Amino acid sequence: MNAPLYLTYLADKLKSYGVPFIRQRVSALDEAYDIPHIGPVDLVINATGLGAKSLLGVQDSKVFPARGQTVLVKAPNVLTNYGCRDTDFLPKGESMYIIPRPSPEGHVILGGTFLPNVYSTLPDPEVAERILKNAYDLCPALSNGQGWEKIEVVKHNVGLRPCREGGARIELEERMTGEGKLLPASVKGKGRKVGVVHAYGIGPAG
């Protein structure tokens, strides 16, 4: 699956049904119940990922990042998925996978890493080289057998997977807004009964 294209498709589908998309920064969960241009709402879906660690009203200490690094390459003739988790072959926190991304561009994702509690979002050149070398060993067709150096790199990707100790938090919580000493003045004291569906800590599951 081409995840970026699929997410765009889902967003366009929702927009066609009249669902508005509004980007707004909030520092407290209570702010989400009265966002300008929407008005008061009674239910919020808290899918804040790593933000659940610092969002006032949630502040889940079990949330942590797992750093992932991949390389996007062009290899239109590679149409098969590959995967390898051999701990004798790969360093700790790394796995080897090759995932063709359906698109006219012939892109393929090569990975990757899973490093808990690592916050850096800068690509590591040594890791990138190791990914390319290991991928070529597994699938020489990535460069038509011309060596790992000839693989056509499109870009390097680094992301922080939003993980959580004990697994994802998926639950409905009934709560009162406006309670708490640290709330912004705009929502402080405006108490009313509302609901929140927590949906975070999903990690690498997308």
ROVOVO-444688 format. One record per residue (C-alpha): residue number from 1; x, z, y. Coordinates in nm, 3 decimals. Each point is the difference from the previous one (the first is absolute). Layout:
BEGIN
<NUM, <X, Z, Y>>
...
This chain:
BEGIN
<1, <0.000, 0.000, 0.000>>
<2, <0.112, -0.076, 0.354>>
<3, <-0.083, 0.340, 0.153>>
<4, <0.037, -0.098, 0.370>>
<5, <-0.233, -0.299, -0.043>>
<6, <-0.249, 0.205, -0.203>>
<7, <-0.016, 0.274, 0.265>>
<8, <-0.056, -0.264, 0.268>>
<9, <-0.283, -0.145, -0.211>>
<10, <-0.163, 0.344, -0.038>>
<11, <0.027, 0.068, 0.375>>
<12, <-0.154, -0.338, 0.086>>
<13, <-0.281, 0.066, -0.248>>
<14, <-0.083, 0.334, 0.163>>
<15, <0.012, -0.155, 0.347>>
<16, <-0.249, -0.266, -0.115>>
<17, <-0.240, 0.285, -0.080>>
<18, <0.040, 0.140, 0.350>>
<19, <0.239, 0.284, -0.087>>
<20, <0.212, 0.075, 0.310>>
<21, <0.376, 0.058, -0.022>>
<22, <0.133, 0.236, 0.267>>
<23, <0.360, 0.121, 0.015>>
<24, <0.025, 0.351, 0.140>>
<25, <0.269, 0.268, -0.023>>
<26, <-0.123, 0.350, -0.085>>
<27, <0.194, 0.324, -0.032>>
<28, <-0.284, 0.205, -0.150>>
<29, <-0.263, -0.083, -0.260>>
<30, <-0.273, 0.118, 0.238>>
<31, <0.079, -0.285, 0.239>>
<32, <-0.112, -0.255, -0.260>>
<33, <-0.361, 0.122, 0.022>>
<34, <-0.047, -0.113, 0.361>>
<35, <0.215, -0.305, 0.068>>
<36, <-0.086, -0.192, 0.321>>
<37, <-0.214, -0.315, -0.047>>
<38, <-0.129, 0.136, -0.334>>
<39, <-0.168, 0.327, 0.093>>
<40, <-0.053, 0.308, -0.218>>
<41, <0.026, -0.049, -0.377>>
<42, <-0.074, 0.244, -0.280>>
<43, <0.241, -0.127, -0.266>>
<44, <0.368, -0.098, 0.018>>
<45, <0.219, -0.147, -0.273>>
<46, <0.342, 0.161, 0.027>>
<47, <0.233, -0.268, -0.137>>
<48, <0.291, 0.095, 0.225>>
<49, <0.275, -0.026, -0.263>>
<50, <0.314, 0.179, 0.117>>
<51, <-0.189, 0.096, 0.316>>
<52, <-0.192, 0.258, -0.203>>
<53, <0.312, 0.214, 0.010>>
<54, <-0.017, 0.052, 0.378>>
<55, <-0.362, -0.079, 0.096>>
<56, <-0.160, 0.314, 0.146>>
<57, <-0.291, 0.101, -0.218>>
<58, <0.173, -0.126, -0.315>>
<59, <0.374, 0.085, 0.010>>
<60, <0.055, -0.044, -0.374>>
<61, <0.349, 0.129, -0.084>>
<62, <-0.013, -0.175, -0.340>>
<63, <0.027, -0.345, 0.161>>
<64, <0.341, -0.169, -0.018>>
<65, <0.146, -0.352, 0.037>>
<66, <0.161, -0.205, -0.274>>
<67, <0.225, -0.266, 0.147>>
<68, <-0.039, -0.349, -0.139>>
<69, <0.228, -0.296, 0.066>>
<70, <-0.070, -0.357, -0.112>>
<71, <0.125, -0.350, 0.075>>
<72, <-0.237, -0.290, 0.066>>
<73, <0.146, -0.329, -0.120>>
<74, <-0.104, -0.362, -0.034>>
<75, <-0.009, -0.119, -0.360>>
<76, <-0.303, -0.225, -0.056>>
<77, <0.098, -0.074, -0.361>>
<78, <-0.018, 0.368, -0.103>>
<79, <-0.354, 0.067, -0.122>>
<80, <0.052, 0.288, -0.244>>
<81, <-0.002, 0.375, 0.067>>
<82, <0.297, 0.200, -0.125>>
<83, <0.061, 0.373, -0.013>>
<84, <0.277, 0.232, -0.116>>
<85, <0.036, 0.381, 0.021>>
<86, <0.309, 0.045, -0.219>>
<87, <0.170, 0.318, 0.128>>
<88, <0.328, -0.105, -0.167>>
<89, <-0.006, -0.326, 0.194>>
<90, <-0.134, 0.115, 0.337>>
<91, <0.096, 0.285, 0.238>>
<92, <-0.235, 0.296, 0.030>>
<93, <-0.296, -0.079, 0.224>>
<94, <0.023, -0.375, -0.057>>
<95, <-0.190, -0.246, -0.217>>
<96, <0.021, -0.375, -0.041>>
<97, <-0.305, -0.217, 0.053>>
<98, <-0.071, -0.360, 0.090>>
<99, <-0.352, -0.075, 0.125>>
<100, <-0.102, -0.352, 0.109>>
<101, <-0.226, 0.014, 0.305>>
<102, <-0.271, -0.269, -0.017>>
<103, <0.045, -0.213, 0.311>>
<104, <0.100, -0.351, 0.106>>
<105, <0.337, 0.142, 0.109>>
<106, <0.105, 0.084, -0.358>>
<107, <0.100, 0.354, 0.090>>
<108, <0.113, 0.257, -0.257>>
<109, <0.044, 0.377, 0.046>>
<110, <0.314, 0.155, -0.150>>
<111, <0.032, 0.375, -0.031>>
<112, <0.055, 0.270, 0.030>>
<113, <0.041, 0.371, 0.069>>
<114, <-0.207, 0.318, -0.022>>
<115, <0.190, 0.275, 0.183>>
<116, <-0.203, 0.317, 0.067>>
<117, <0.041, 0.178, 0.335>>
<118, <0.218, -0.275, 0.150>>
<119, <-0.129, -0.089, 0.348>>
<120, <0.235, -0.283, 0.103>>
<121, <-0.173, -0.334, 0.056>>
<122, <0.322, -0.198, 0.047>>
<123, <0.097, -0.244, -0.278>>
<124, <0.302, 0.112, -0.202>>
<125, <0.232, -0.305, -0.047>>
<126, <0.145, 0.139, -0.325>>
<127, <-0.345, 0.053, -0.147>>
<128, <-0.108, -0.349, 0.112>>
<129, <0.304, -0.157, -0.169>>
<130, <-0.065, 0.197, -0.318>>
<131, <-0.363, -0.113, -0.001>>
<132, <0.103, -0.365, 0.033>>
<133, <0.268, 0.026, -0.269>>
<134, <-0.226, 0.177, -0.249>>
<135, <-0.286, -0.241, 0.065>>
<136, <0.229, -0.297, -0.059>>
<137, <0.126, 0.150, -0.327>>
<138, <-0.360, 0.030, -0.112>>
<139, <-0.115, -0.335, 0.138>>
<140, <0.269, -0.262, 0.087>>
<141, <-0.281, -0.236, 0.101>>
<142, <-0.015, 0.187, 0.333>>
<143, <0.281, -0.229, 0.119>>
<144, <-0.022, -0.268, -0.270>>
<145, <0.298, 0.155, -0.176>>
<146, <0.233, -0.025, 0.302>>
<147, <0.079, 0.374, 0.027>>
<148, <-0.161, 0.295, 0.177>>
<149, <0.167, -0.096, 0.330>>
<150, <-0.206, -0.320, 0.008>>
<151, <-0.335, 0.176, -0.018>>
<152, <-0.189, -0.095, 0.318>>
<153, <-0.076, 0.329, 0.176>>
<154, <-0.303, -0.002, 0.231>>
<155, <0.020, 0.364, 0.114>>
<156, <0.082, 0.356, -0.099>>
<157, <-0.281, 0.255, -0.016>>
<158, <0.009, 0.379, 0.015>>
<159, <-0.309, 0.219, -0.019>>
<160, <-0.089, 0.365, -0.051>>
<161, <-0.256, 0.049, -0.277>>
<162, <-0.245, 0.280, 0.089>>
<163, <0.035, 0.230, -0.303>>
<164, <-0.130, 0.348, -0.068>>
<165, <0.105, 0.277, -0.237>>
<166, <-0.263, 0.035, -0.270>>
<167, <-0.140, -0.348, 0.065>>
<168, <-0.246, -0.150, 0.243>>
<169, <-0.253, 0.212, 0.186>>
<170, <-0.344, -0.157, -0.045>>
<171, <-0.279, 0.237, 0.101>>
<172, <-0.288, 0.065, 0.238>>
<173, <0.039, 0.295, 0.237>>
<174, <-0.272, 0.140, 0.225>>
<175, <0.139, 0.148, 0.319>>
<176, <-0.073, 0.103, 0.358>>
<177, <0.160, -0.181, 0.291>>
<178, <0.134, 0.174, 0.309>>
<179, <0.161, 0.291, -0.182>>
<180, <0.372, 0.073, 0.036>>
<181, <0.230, 0.118, 0.276>>
<182, <0.217, -0.314, 0.005>>
<183, <-0.274, -0.260, 0.045>>
<184, <0.010, -0.239, 0.298>>
<185, <-0.226, 0.106, 0.287>>
<186, <-0.218, -0.309, -0.051>>
<187, <-0.133, 0.133, -0.333>>
<188, <0.060, 0.374, 0.021>>
<189, <-0.316, 0.206, -0.028>>
<190, <-0.226, -0.298, -0.078>>
<191, <-0.108, 0.143, -0.332>>
<192, <-0.228, -0.185, -0.238>>
<193, <-0.027, -0.038, -0.377>>
<194, <0.163, -0.317, -0.132>>
<195, <0.156, -0.139, -0.315>>
<196, <0.339, -0.151, -0.084>>
<197, <0.095, -0.195, -0.310>>
<198, <0.371, 0.058, -0.062>>
<199, <0.165, -0.306, -0.156>>
<200, <0.378, 0.025, 0.028>>
<201, <0.309, 0.067, -0.207>>
<202, <-0.048, -0.316, -0.202>>
<203, <0.373, -0.081, 0.004>>
<204, <0.094, -0.337, -0.154>>
<205, <-0.353, -0.071, -0.122>>
<206, <-0.093, -0.194, 0.316>>
